[in-house]
Each structure stands twice: as C-alpha cells, then as structure tokens.
Amino acid sequence: AGAAAATQSTDAASASSTTGANHRTDATLFERTIRQIVSEGGDADTDAAVAGALPGCLGGFSQLASAWVAQLPHRAWLEAHVQKVLFMLRLR
C-alpha cells in the first residue's frame, strides 16, 4: 500500500516539478506523501525512509521540507558526515 501511495505521489511530483518555481507545492506534496505512507502502517518507517530518499536524490537536499529538516536532532553531525563522503567521492 505504501508503494502505491509513493508511486502516485511521485508521478504527481514529477509532473509539477519541472522547474524550481513549484518548490512550495512539491514540499507540500512530499509531506502529504510521507504522512500517507506512514499512516498505511506495516513497515511504515522503512517505507517512509525509502519514499523520502527518492525525492531527496532527485531534487537534492534543498528540495526536502525545510521544517522537517530543521527538526532533525543530529542534523549537524549528519551534514558533516555527508560532506566527508562527498569529499571522498570527489564530488565536492
């Protein structure tokens, strides 16, 4: 059920995010999608993690819901490690 919700929302997101102008709409769609997947139950944490990773990979960190990113308890630690990995991969 979570996969079906993610597929429907991903299709809608790809249709609406051809430019950066729709960032607010995309963020709202992202939040609704994650909430819908989590409410399906089952292995909701894994389903939501995968569904959240997809738009993160597609649009980058800046396209994630800023209100949710701000609430990450270990954001600074995570950001430092991401930067280290990017440096090791020579992507930064």
Phi, psi and omega per residue, in radians:
A1 nan -0.693 3.125
G2 -1.122 -0.649 3.134
A3 -1.137 -0.673 3.118
A4 -1.133 -0.728 3.116
A5 -1.119 -0.723 -3.139
A6 -1.152 -0.710 3.139
T7 -1.112 -0.780 3.130
Q8 -1.089 -0.766 -3.103
S9 -1.264 -0.605 3.104
T10 -1.135 -0.722 3.093
D11 -1.060 -0.767 3.133
A12 -1.163 -0.673 -3.132
A13 -1.167 -0.729 -3.131
S14 -1.162 -0.549 3.099
A15 -1.242 -0.551 -3.053
S16 -1.713 -0.132 -3.023
S17 -1.979 0.675 3.120
T18 -1.240 -0.357 3.052
T19 -2.325 2.969 3.103
G20 -1.313 -0.121 -3.080
A21 -1.148 -0.377 -3.082
N22 -1.716 0.420 -3.051
H23 -0.982 -0.794 -3.112
R24 -1.121 -0.758 3.104
T25 -1.077 -0.756 -3.141
D26 -1.128 -0.697 3.128
A27 -1.119 -0.715 3.107
T28 -1.133 -0.744 3.098
L29 -1.080 -0.735 3.109
F30 -1.033 -0.837 -3.125
E31 -1.106 -0.771 3.126
R32 -1.084 -0.709 -3.139
T33 -1.100 -0.849 -3.129
I34 -1.097 -0.768 3.120
R35 -1.075 -0.707 3.123
Q36 -1.137 -0.742 -3.141
I37 -1.123 -0.784 3.142
V38 -1.110 -0.662 -3.122
S39 -1.220 -0.262 3.111
E40 -1.221 -0.367 -3.141
G41 1.410 -2.687 -3.103
G42 1.185 -2.346 3.122
D43 -1.559 1.007 -2.964
A44 -1.072 -0.636 -3.103
D45 -1.165 -0.719 3.113
T46 -1.207 -0.775 3.122
D47 -1.004 -0.791 -3.126
A48 -1.181 -0.640 3.117
A49 -1.110 -0.769 3.124
V50 -1.168 -0.795 -3.141
A51 -1.106 -0.596 3.100
G52 -1.302 -0.548 -3.139
A53 -1.205 -0.587 -3.083
L54 -1.085 -0.928 3.096
P55 -1.202 -0.461 3.073
G56 -1.120 -0.708 3.095
C57 -1.242 -0.704 -3.098
L58 -1.220 -0.871 -3.035
G59 -1.758 -0.242 -3.107
G60 1.555 2.964 -3.085
F61 -0.964 -0.673 -3.080
S62 -1.154 -0.282 -3.127
Q63 -1.587 -0.103 3.103
L64 -1.322 2.708 -3.119
A65 -1.067 1.974 -3.045
S66 -1.087 -0.581 3.117
A67 -1.134 -0.608 3.127
W68 -1.326 -0.716 3.131
V69 -1.069 -0.698 -3.121
A70 -1.085 -0.442 -3.103
Q71 -1.539 -0.065 3.136
L72 -1.096 2.155 -3.051
P73 -1.174 -0.482 -3.095
H74 -2.106 0.683 -3.062
R75 -1.018 -0.813 -3.106
A76 -1.089 -0.736 3.113
W77 -1.100 -0.802 -3.134
L78 -1.097 -0.788 3.138
E79 -1.068 -0.720 3.120
A80 -1.081 -0.740 -3.135
H81 -1.239 -0.627 3.067
V82 -1.088 -0.769 3.130
Q83 -1.083 -0.665 3.103
K84 -1.116 -0.762 3.130
V85 -1.122 -0.779 3.104
L86 -1.047 -0.685 3.102
F87 -1.133 -0.789 -3.139
M88 -1.097 -0.583 3.119
L89 -1.482 0.032 -3.129
R90 1.016 0.657 3.075
L91 -1.737 -0.082 3.083
R92 -2.401 nan nan
